[in-house]
Amino acid sequence: MTHSYSYTPTTLRTSVKPRPWVSLKPHEGHLEVPPLPSKPRSDDLLGMYNINTHIIPAASPRVTPNVPVPEPPPHSSKKRTEKDLKSLGLELIEQQAQLCEDGYSGVTDERLLWNCVNRYVKKDEKAKVRTKGLTLFLVHGTGFPKEIWETHLCFLLAACGVIDEIWSWESVQHGDSALLNRQNLNGSFDWTDNARDIANFLINYMPEEVETSSLPIKLDRVSASIGESRQKNGFSSRTLVVAGHSFGGCSVTLTALYFPALFSSIILVDPAIDTFQGMMWEFTKHLVGATLIRRDQWPSREDALRSFKSSPMFSAWHPDVLRLYVKFGLYEDESGCVRLKMPPIHEALVLANLRASRETWELIEKLDEKIELLWILPGKENLDVMMLVELSKQRAWRRPANSSNIIFKSAGHLVPQESPEELAQVMADFLHRKYNISSEKSKL
């Protein structure tokens, strides 16, 4: 039996004034295409979907100026207290907020960055691709690589096999993208840039047709006329369904606010669209501080897995998702040890930049009502979830029209990691209903 929150009016507001969208401009001149930082995939999903990794140049210029990456706090032999962690977190949050209040008056950052994206497409080159068939676009939460969805995808594709193509996004400082960009990553990160990067991909680089044949590693830019048509009328040959978790949910919502024609429906998995008041503010300070000092190196992947299994957070994950994180979220460094692809300082910088999340809270009530929203909300009976129930209720009804929500009693905030099978079934049911798909015909 599913549970949901009944209509709840908004009483929580922010004082932030949303900024205008910063337009994209193409990189000029020849682009030196870097090699992929990880070996090409030789595996597949369910024996039926090929997996390929592609890259595109990220949006330019960046919203934030070119500023140095802050030095992480020194390692301490003493266990840091809750007060210590909140103090560390608050210091970084305030430093990042000051950059914003200064009007980002620094040097414009036009350094070339890259986004990696995984493409999952049916292996059978004779497979029938439907006109305006379903394309699923997945956007991860903070700290997770693009492959984090693959356990969920296996369950989803077993229940709903009519998805023609899947793209899994990776922000510039996450996963393989982080390895490509390590020399050019900034000392500040505005979530608006992730939304702009997503817009850049959807408008300028997602191929016009679903092709079962291979594509170049660096995706070709579509013509200007196709890009302009997408912005006004959406995709000519695709129906785009998006699922975004946490930071990813906020990012895709912000993209949809400015380019609604691209989107048919959005599944928001506990999106980080927030006011950051009360308990959420206290939790965020702690999270930023704890992230700054998190461990990022282990002797081997086996040691990393054992370490994660001893953690209350990671031990709650589905074991297959945890194995994906160890396989794709770490890389072997020059010393022979394994290290997080996303350095903790950059994870903390993402978590510490709160403005775009607050702006999205204010703006989402204006999101085009033609885009159906399905909110996936945590309902596990733990203190963190219970203390944020009122926030969850209001968030799920910020845009009441054409919107529904489902509470997952089995999961906290990390729904794709903790309950990938349940999430897959809910998404399959949603797709069957929304797009009139027969359950029998959709089975693989």
Solvent accessible surface area in square Angstrom, and as a share of the most:
residue,aa,sasa,rsa
1,M,214,0.95
2,T,94,0.55
3,H,76,0.34
4,S,69,0.44
5,Y,29,0.11
6,S,92,0.60
7,Y,128,0.49
8,T,21,0.12
9,P,77,0.48
10,T,37,0.22
11,T,107,0.62
12,L,46,0.23
13,R,107,0.39
14,T,24,0.14
15,S,122,0.79
16,V,31,0.18
17,K,164,0.70
18,P,42,0.26
19,R,56,0.20
20,P,114,0.72
21,W,49,0.17
22,V,59,0.34
23,S,84,0.54
24,L,46,0.23
25,K,99,0.42
26,P,76,0.48
27,H,47,0.21
28,E,161,0.72
29,G,69,0.66
30,H,159,0.71
31,L,36,0.18
32,E,135,0.61
33,V,64,0.37
34,P,31,0.19
35,P,111,0.70
36,L,33,0.17
37,P,49,0.31
38,S,42,0.27
39,K,183,0.78
40,P,108,0.68
41,R,43,0.16
42,S,119,0.77
43,D,62,0.32
44,D,49,0.25
45,L,7,0.03
46,L,78,0.39
47,G,47,0.45
48,M,88,0.39
49,Y,0,0.00
50,N,51,0.26
51,I,4,0.02
52,N,57,0.29
53,T,21,0.12
54,H,3,0.01
55,I,0,0.00
56,I,0,0.00
57,P,4,0.02
58,A,2,0.02
59,A,5,0.04
60,S,6,0.04
61,P,26,0.16
62,R,16,0.06
63,V,24,0.14
64,T,4,0.02
65,P,5,0.03
66,N,64,0.33
67,V,28,0.16
68,P,118,0.74
69,V,56,0.32
70,P,30,0.19
71,E,156,0.70
72,P,68,0.43
73,P,26,0.16
74,P,111,0.70
75,H,177,0.79
76,S,56,0.36
77,S,127,0.82
78,K,160,0.68
79,K,191,0.81
80,R,55,0.20
81,T,78,0.45
82,E,90,0.41
83,K,167,0.71
84,D,58,0.30
85,L,22,0.11
86,K,49,0.21
87,S,66,0.42
88,L,30,0.15
89,G,0,0.00
90,L,55,0.27
91,E,118,0.53
92,L,14,0.07
93,I,9,0.05
94,E,100,0.45
95,Q,80,0.35
96,Q,2,0.01
97,A,44,0.34
98,Q,94,0.42
99,L,36,0.18
100,C,19,0.11
101,E,129,0.58
102,D,77,0.40
103,G,56,0.54
104,Y,40,0.15
105,S,97,0.62
106,G,42,0.41
107,V,113,0.65
108,T,79,0.46
109,D,3,0.01
110,E,90,0.41
111,R,72,0.26
112,L,45,0.22
113,L,10,0.05
114,W,13,0.05
115,N,0,0.00
116,C,0,0.00
117,V,0,0.00
118,N,0,0.00
119,R,1,0.00
120,Y,0,0.00
121,V,3,0.01
122,K,35,0.15
123,K,81,0.35
124,D,82,0.43
125,E,126,0.57
126,K,190,0.81
127,A,24,0.19
128,K,172,0.73
129,V,57,0.33
130,R,94,0.34
131,T,127,0.74
132,K,90,0.38
133,G,2,0.02
134,L,5,0.02
135,T,0,0.00
136,L,3,0.01
137,F,0,0.00
138,L,0,0.00
139,V,0,0.00
140,H,1,0.00
141,G,1,0.01
142,T,18,0.10
143,G,10,0.09
144,F,17,0.07
145,P,3,0.02
146,K,1,0.00
147,E,6,0.03
148,I,3,0.02
149,W,2,0.01
150,E,7,0.03
151,T,11,0.06
152,H,1,0.00
153,L,0,0.00
154,C,41,0.25
155,F,61,0.25
156,L,0,0.00
157,L,0,0.00
158,A,52,0.41
159,A,11,0.08
160,C,0,0.00
161,G,7,0.07
162,V,29,0.17
163,I,1,0.00
164,D,5,0.03
165,E,1,0.00
166,I,0,0.00
167,W,0,0.00
168,S,0,0.00
169,W,0,0.00
170,E,0,0.00
171,S,0,0.00
172,V,2,0.01
173,Q,5,0.02
174,H,0,0.00
175,G,4,0.03
176,D,8,0.04
177,S,0,0.00
178,A,2,0.02
179,L,17,0.08
180,L,36,0.18
181,N,3,0.02
182,R,127,0.47
183,Q,152,0.68
184,N,50,0.26
185,L,16,0.08
186,N,16,0.08
187,G,0,0.00
188,S,2,0.01
189,F,15,0.06
190,D,4,0.02
191,W,9,0.03
192,T,13,0.08
193,D,1,0.01
194,N,0,0.00
195,A,0,0.00
196,R,0,0.00
197,D,0,0.00
198,I,0,0.00
199,A,0,0.00
200,N,8,0.04
201,F,0,0.00
202,L,0,0.00
203,I,5,0.02
204,N,16,0.08
205,Y,9,0.04
206,M,0,0.00
207,P,23,0.14
208,E,49,0.22
209,E,86,0.38
210,V,17,0.10
211,E,76,0.34
212,T,25,0.15
213,S,52,0.34
214,S,98,0.63
215,L,40,0.20
216,P,69,0.43
217,I,85,0.43
218,K,48,0.20
219,L,3,0.01
220,D,101,0.52
221,R,104,0.38
222,V,24,0.14
223,S,58,0.37
224,A,79,0.61
225,S,77,0.50
226,I,53,0.27
227,G,3,0.03
228,E,98,0.44
229,S,49,0.31
230,R,3,0.01
231,Q,73,0.33
232,K,156,0.66
233,N,113,0.58
234,G,6,0.06
235,F,10,0.04
236,S,74,0.48
237,S,24,0.15
238,R,4,0.01
239,T,24,0.14
240,L,2,0.01
241,V,2,0.01
242,V,0,0.00
243,A,0,0.00
244,G,0,0.00
245,H,2,0.01
246,S,13,0.08
247,F,1,0.00
248,G,0,0.00
249,G,0,0.00
250,C,0,0.00
251,S,1,0.00
252,V,0,0.00
253,T,0,0.00
254,L,6,0.03
255,T,0,0.00
256,A,0,0.00
257,L,33,0.16
258,Y,77,0.29
259,F,24,0.10
260,P,44,0.28
261,A,39,0.30
262,L,4,0.02
263,F,13,0.05
264,S,30,0.19
265,S,0,0.00
266,I,0,0.00
267,I,0,0.00
268,L,0,0.00
269,V,0,0.00
270,D,10,0.05
271,P,1,0.01
272,A,20,0.16
273,I,0,0.00
274,D,2,0.01
275,T,4,0.03
276,F,13,0.05
277,Q,77,0.34
278,G,56,0.54
279,M,87,0.39
280,M,36,0.16
281,W,63,0.22
282,E,56,0.25
283,F,71,0.30
284,T,6,0.03
285,K,23,0.10
286,H,51,0.23
287,L,62,0.31
288,V,0,0.00
289,G,0,0.00
290,A,31,0.24
291,T,7,0.04
292,L,16,0.08
293,I,56,0.29
294,R,57,0.21
295,R,129,0.47
296,D,37,0.19
297,Q,58,0.26
298,W,6,0.02
299,P,84,0.53
300,S,34,0.22
301,R,76,0.28
302,E,107,0.48
303,D,43,0.22
304,A,0,0.00
305,L,39,0.20
306,R,147,0.54
307,S,35,0.23
308,F,7,0.03
309,K,108,0.46
310,S,94,0.61
311,S,30,0.19
312,P,120,0.75
313,M,94,0.42
314,F,17,0.07
315,S,66,0.43
316,A,44,0.34
317,W,11,0.04
318,H,47,0.21
319,P,74,0.46
320,D,57,0.30
321,V,0,0.00
322,L,6,0.03
323,R,122,0.45
324,L,26,0.13
325,Y,4,0.02
326,V,10,0.06
327,K,113,0.48
328,F,21,0.09
329,G,6,0.06
330,L,1,0.00
331,Y,42,0.16
332,E,117,0.52
333,D,11,0.06
334,E,170,0.76
335,S,77,0.50
336,G,41,0.40
337,C,36,0.22
338,V,7,0.04
339,R,72,0.26
340,L,7,0.04
341,K,13,0.05
342,M,10,0.04
343,P,48,0.30
344,P,12,0.08
345,I,16,0.08
346,H,18,0.08
347,E,19,0.08
348,A,0,0.00
349,L,1,0.01
350,V,0,0.00
351,L,26,0.13
352,A,2,0.02
353,N,14,0.07
354,L,11,0.05
355,R,71,0.26
356,A,2,0.02
357,S,0,0.00
358,R,65,0.24
359,E,6,0.03
360,T,0,0.00
361,W,0,0.00
362,E,28,0.13
363,L,25,0.13
364,I,0,0.00
365,E,74,0.33
366,K,145,0.62
367,L,3,0.01
368,D,44,0.23
369,E,106,0.47
370,K,162,0.68
371,I,2,0.01
372,E,16,0.07
373,L,0,0.00
374,L,6,0.03
375,W,0,0.00
376,I,0,0.00
377,L,0,0.00
378,P,10,0.06
379,G,5,0.05
380,K,56,0.24
381,E,152,0.68
382,N,58,0.30
383,L,129,0.64
384,D,82,0.42
385,V,15,0.09
386,M,87,0.39
387,M,86,0.39
388,L,39,0.19
389,V,36,0.21
390,E,87,0.39
391,L,13,0.07
392,S,9,0.06
393,K,62,0.26
394,Q,2,0.01
395,R,12,0.04
396,A,0,0.00
397,W,42,0.15
398,R,8,0.03
399,R,3,0.01
400,P,65,0.41
401,A,38,0.30
402,N,66,0.34
403,S,19,0.12
404,S,47,0.30
405,N,6,0.03
406,I,34,0.17
407,I,16,0.08
408,F,0,0.00
409,K,112,0.48
410,S,56,0.36
411,A,0,0.00
412,G,5,0.05
413,H,75,0.33
414,L,22,0.11
415,V,0,0.00
416,P,2,0.01
417,Q,1,0.00
418,E,33,0.15
419,S,10,0.07
420,P,1,0.01
421,E,102,0.46
422,E,70,0.31
423,L,0,0.00
424,A,1,0.01
425,Q,88,0.39
426,V,16,0.09
427,M,0,0.00
428,A,0,0.00
429,D,74,0.38
430,F,11,0.04
431,L,2,0.01
432,H,26,0.12
433,R,139,0.51
434,K,55,0.23
435,Y,43,0.16
436,N,140,0.72
437,I,19,0.10
438,S,50,0.32
439,S,53,0.34
440,E,145,0.65
441,K,170,0.72
442,S,1,0.01
443,K,111,0.47
444,L,86,0.43
